[in-house]
Amino acid sequence: MVNKVFLLGRLGKDPEVKYLDNNRAVANFTLATNEVFLDKSGNKVEQTDWHNIEMWDALAKNAEKVLKKGRTVFIEGKIKNDTWVDKEGNKRTTMRIRALQFQVVSTHNPNSNEHSNHDKHDHPNENGPTHDDNETGLPF
């Protein structure tokens, strides 16, 4: 069984990073992905989906340094679902993407002096960050 997600999108906001006990860090932000298609009438339609992204530990600390609102980012991760019962007794579920690695593809402002960052930041699980210097570029 596989739980693997690949997203290429634009950050909706700067990551919000919280530091927990034992110097653990968690970063949360939203990522927008777009799909363009023609409707039945032949009109071009653009649909945007928003994804809640979380990153942990070294990956979260790296995200705090390099990720900014508007940047295009490639994220590899997995789907996580939380289920709970609210005050009224209704079952609620929320979905988020737990990023395991990310790569900045471009900055928001093409006229900026800051160029694309092709460093890959890996975090295969919550227990230990790694960085693979042998892999460059996007996997597609």
Buried (B, 14 or more C-beta within 10 A) or exposed (E): EEEEBEBBBBBBEBBEBEEEEEEEBBBBBBBBBEEEEEEEEEEEEEEEEEBBBBBBBBBBBBBBEBBBEBBBBBBBBBEBEEEEEEEEEEEEEEEBBBBBBBBBBBBEEEEEEEEEBEEBBBBEEEEEBEBEEEEEEEEE
